[in-house]
Amino acid sequence: MVTYYNPQKKNALNEFCYHLTTLINEENAYSKDIVIVCIGSDRATGDCLGPLIGDKLSKYGTSFHVYGTLNEPVHAKNLTKTLHTIKSNYKKPFIIAIDASLGISRHVGYVSVFKGSLRPGIGVNKSLPDVGDISITGIVNEAGSYGHILIQNTRLSLVMTLVDFICEGLLCS
């Protein structure tokens, strides 16, 4: 089941934190290494959501292991290698996957959370491996037949609102 959060709504952050904490507890992930994989590229405004979150979380010095920052993004060309590295370095890692996504117009500007993996690149017709035990997406624009153009023509202010909301939620969970 996918749950959507509107960062502009008054109690959305508290609800988001509670939901994340519940999902992590259900999987008993606190006894495992929690790895956050922030997927995206710094070359397109809409797609930089993941690397911006990775950058911000890395600077906080959290207990999470973070992959995907502005300097070292996790993207289509290195995703498989990154997943192999994670599986080699951590015994039974609990992976939280984060990516930008395209969606229906009423969900643009929302954050979605769900148990299970996400499929990065689907909005721009790429076939990449599924990632995550829990998945978080920031819906940055409407889905359409020209996804690669839409992802490049996304407002940075919208992306930054989603970045701040997701980071705050992860830090309180």
C-alpha positions as semicolon CSV with decimal commas, in nm:
position;residue;x (nm);y (nm);z (nm)
1;M;0,000;0,000;0,000
2;V;0,134;0,341;-0,098
3;T;0,082;0,633;0,140
4;Y;0,110;0,990;0,014
5;Y;0,217;1,291;0,219
6;N;0,172;1,655;0,127
7;P;0,465;1,847;0,281
8;Q;0,245;2,158;0,293
9;K;-0,009;1,989;0,523
10;K;0,018;2,078;0,893
11;N;0,072;1,733;1,050
12;A;0,225;1,561;0,747
13;L;0,579;1,546;0,888
14;N;0,465;1,384;1,214
15;E;0,259;1,130;1,021
16;F;0,549;1,061;0,784
17;C;0,792;1,009;1,078
18;Y;0,550;0,774;1,250
19;H;0,493;0,574;0,932
20;L;0,867;0,537;0,864
21;T;0,936;0,432;1,222
22;T;0,656;0,176;1,204
23;L;0,784;0,029;0,877
24;I;1,140;0,004;1,009
25;N;1,019;-0,158;1,333
26;E;0,801;-0,409;1,147
27;E;1,109;-0,537;0,972
28;N;1,317;-0,526;1,293
29;A;1,559;-0,318;1,093
30;Y;1,711;-0,152;1,397
31;S;1,906;-0,474;1,454
32;K;2,044;-0,456;1,098
33;D;2,258;-0,210;0,908
34;I;2,022;0,050;0,762
35;V;2,142;0,161;0,421
36;I;1,983;0,452;0,239
37;V;2,026;0,445;-0,138
38;C;1,956;0,790;-0,283
39;I;1,908;0,739;-0,656
40;G;1,939;1,009;-0,919
41;S;2,164;1,238;-1,113
42;D;2,283;1,590;-1,053
43;R;2,238;1,663;-1,425
44;A;1,859;1,712;-1,426
45;T;1,665;1,925;-1,179
46;G;1,392;1,669;-1,115
47;D;1,634;1,381;-1,086
48;C;1,861;1,548;-0,829
49;L;1,621;1,473;-0,541
50;G;1,812;1,159;-0,438
51;P;2,164;1,305;-0,449
52;L;2,050;1,617;-0,262
53;I;1,899;1,402;0,015
54;G;2,214;1,187;0,027
55;D;2,430;1,498;0,053
56;K;2,220;1,643;0,334
57;L;2,203;1,317;0,532
58;S;2,580;1,264;0,496
59;K;2,647;1,602;0,653
60;Y;2,430;1,520;0,958
61;G;2,643;1,218;1,046
62;T;2,345;0,987;1,098
63;S;2,361;0,620;1,195
64;F;2,244;0,535;0,844
65;H;2,488;0,427;0,574
66;V;2,421;0,661;0,282
67;Y;2,489;0,590;-0,086
68;G;2,420;0,855;-0,349
69;T;2,534;1,215;-0,302
70;L;2,600;1,506;-0,533
71;N;2,970;1,411;-0,559
72;E;2,904;1,037;-0,587
73;P;2,555;0,987;-0,729
74;V;2,390;0,648;-0,769
75;H;2,236;0,641;-1,116
76;A;2,155;0,411;-1,407
77;K;2,520;0,347;-1,495
78;N;2,634;0,241;-1,148
79;L;2,321;0,118;-0,968
80;T;2,394;-0,253;-1,014
81;K;2,753;-0,209;-0,896
82;T;2,636;-0,006;-0,594
83;L;2,386;-0,275;-0,493
84;H;2,660;-0,538;-0,521
85;T;2,889;-0,324;-0,302
86;I;2,615;-0,287;-0,039
87;K;2,546;-0,662;-0,031
88;S;2,920;-0,730;-0,001
89;N;2,978;-0,481;0,281
90;Y;2,674;-0,541;0,501
91;K;2,524;-0,862;0,634
92;K;2,149;-0,853;0,562
93;P;2,129;-0,477;0,500
94;F;1,793;-0,306;0,538
95;I;1,768;-0,078;0,236
96;I;1,562;0,238;0,218
97;A;1,545;0,344;-0,148
98;I;1,483;0,708;-0,236
99;D;1,416;0,840;-0,585
100;A;1,234;1,113;-0,772
101;S;0,927;1,003;-0,961
102;L;0,669;1,123;-1,207
103;G;0,304;1,079;-1,116
104;I;-0,050;1,198;-1,162
105;S;-0,108;1,572;-1,146
106;R;-0,279;1,575;-0,804
107;H;0,024;1,400;-0,647
108;V;0,293;1,634;-0,783
109;G;0,472;1,781;-0,481
110;Y;0,384;1,483;-0,259
111;V;0,606;1,221;-0,100
112;S;0,509;0,856;-0,130
113;V;0,615;0,578;0,106
114;F;0,562;0,207;0,071
115;K;0,692;-0,126;0,192
116;G;0,887;-0,299;-0,082
117;S;1,117;-0,202;-0,364
118;L;1,092;0,068;-0,624
119;R;1,186;0,056;-0,990
120;P;1,420;0,343;-1,068
121;G;1,410;0,487;-1,418
122;I;1,064;0,362;-1,506
123;G;0,939;0,717;-1,574
124;V;1,207;0,764;-1,838
125;N;1,176;0,414;-1,988
126;K;1,489;0,261;-1,834
127;S;1,511;-0,098;-1,714
128;L;1,701;-0,104;-1,386
129;P;1,707;-0,344;-1,089
130;D;1,447;-0,307;-0,814
131;V;1,582;-0,144;-0,497
132;G;1,469;-0,127;-0,135
133;D;1,291;-0,289;0,155
134;I;1,114;0,043;0,206
135;S;1,080;0,298;-0,073
136;I;1,033;0,673;-0,065
137;T;0,966;0,883;-0,372
138;G;0,929;1,253;-0,423
139;I;0,682;1,316;-0,702
140;V;0,847;1,598;-0,893
141;N;0,633;1,623;-1,206
142;E;0,350;1,467;-1,406
143;A;0,407;1,140;-1,587
144;G;0,392;1,159;-1,963
145;S;0,534;1,022;-2,283
146;Y;0,826;1,265;-2,263
147;G;0,942;1,176;-1,912
148;H;1,305;1,270;-1,975
149;I;1,200;1,624;-2,071
150;L;0,961;1,656;-1,776
151;I;1,230;1,547;-1,529
152;Q;1,463;1,817;-1,668
153;N;1,196;2,088;-1,652
154;T;1,108;2,053;-1,285
155;R;1,113;2,349;-1,050
156;L;1,408;2,337;-0,810
157;S;1,197;2,494;-0,533
158;L;0,960;2,194;-0,548
159;V;1,253;1,951;-0,532
160;M;1,404;2,134;-0,233
161;T;1,071;2,124;-0,045
162;L;1,059;1,747;-0,096
163;V;1,428;1,708;0,000
164;D;1,380;1,895;0,328
165;F;1,064;1,700;0,416
166;I;1,217;1,357;0,344
167;C;1,539;1,439;0,532
168;E;1,350;1,560;0,838
169;G;1,137;1,248;0,830
170;L;1,435;1,016;0,811
171;L;1,618;1,197;1,088
172;C;1,323;1,166;1,328
173;S;1,256;0,797;1,257
